[in-house]
Amino acid sequence: MIVRLIVFIAIFFIGWWLYRQFLAFKKAKKPIEDKKADSSAKSDAQETMVRCEECQTLTPRSHAIHDQDARPFCSAEHLKAFNQKN
């Protein structure tokens, strides 16, 4: 009877230890998967670039200054210079 109790307790602790090891392995693996998901999300969310009409420099669309005809410029100075030329 005591042998069965000892065997049962040993099986319980081995199972508990294996469960804890599985949780630790799963927790250690999760940040790697999150980093992969973040990098793919960043590549999908990249902003488009536009070329300045004055100097032909590429600028992110959100940073560009546009005139009435929706032509992009990298700075207000280039917008003024372009308007003076044309």
C-alpha positions as CSV (number, residue, x, y, z in Angstrom):
1,M,0.0,0.0,0.0
2,I,2.8,2.4,0.9
3,V,4.7,1.5,-2.3
4,R,1.6,2.5,-4.4
5,L,1.4,5.8,-2.6
6,I,5.1,6.5,-3.2
7,V,4.8,5.5,-6.9
8,F,1.7,7.8,-7.3
9,I,3.5,10.7,-5.7
10,A,6.5,10.2,-7.9
11,I,4.4,10.0,-11.0
12,F,2.5,13.2,-9.9
13,F,5.8,15.1,-9.4
14,I,7.3,13.9,-12.6
15,G,4.1,15.0,-14.5
16,W,4.1,18.3,-12.7
17,W,7.8,18.9,-13.5
18,L,7.2,18.0,-17.2
19,Y,4.3,20.4,-17.3
20,R,6.4,23.3,-15.9
21,Q,9.2,22.5,-18.4
22,F,6.6,22.6,-21.2
23,L,5.3,26.0,-20.0
24,A,8.9,27.4,-19.8
25,F,9.7,26.1,-23.3
26,K,6.5,27.7,-24.7
27,K,7.2,31.0,-22.9
28,A,10.8,31.1,-24.3
29,K,9.6,30.4,-27.8
30,K,6.8,33.0,-27.9
31,P,9.1,36.2,-28.1
32,I,10.8,34.8,-31.2
33,E,7.4,34.4,-32.9
34,D,6.4,37.9,-31.8
35,K,9.6,39.4,-33.3
36,K,8.9,37.7,-36.6
37,A,5.3,39.0,-36.6
38,D,6.5,42.5,-35.8
39,S,9.1,42.5,-38.5
40,S,6.6,41.4,-41.1
41,A,4.1,44.0,-39.9
42,K,6.7,46.7,-40.3
43,S,7.6,45.7,-43.8
44,D,3.9,45.8,-44.7
45,A,3.4,49.2,-43.2
46,Q,6.3,51.0,-44.9
47,E,5.5,54.4,-46.2
48,T,5.8,55.3,-49.8
49,M,8.4,57.7,-51.0
50,V,7.9,60.6,-53.4
51,R,10.5,62.5,-55.4
52,C,11.0,66.2,-54.9
53,E,10.2,68.1,-58.1
54,E,13.1,70.5,-57.5
55,C,16.1,68.4,-56.4
56,Q,14.8,64.8,-57.2
57,T,15.4,63.7,-53.6
58,L,13.2,60.9,-52.2
59,T,11.1,62.0,-49.2
60,P,8.5,60.1,-47.2
61,R,5.0,61.1,-48.4
62,S,4.0,62.3,-44.9
63,H,7.0,64.6,-44.8
64,A,6.6,66.1,-48.3
65,I,5.1,69.5,-49.0
66,H,2.7,69.5,-51.8
67,D,1.6,72.4,-54.0
68,Q,-1.8,73.1,-55.6
69,D,-1.1,70.5,-58.4
70,A,-0.2,67.9,-55.8
71,R,3.5,68.0,-56.8
72,P,5.7,66.9,-53.9
73,F,8.7,68.9,-52.5
74,C,11.1,68.0,-49.8
75,S,11.1,71.5,-48.2
76,A,9.3,74.9,-48.4
77,E,12.4,76.4,-49.9
78,H,12.3,74.0,-52.9
79,L,8.6,74.8,-53.3
80,K,9.4,78.5,-53.5
81,A,12.3,78.0,-55.8
82,F,10.2,75.8,-58.2
83,N,7.4,78.4,-58.2
84,Q,9.9,81.2,-59.0
85,K,11.3,79.2,-61.9
86,N,7.9,78.4,-63.4
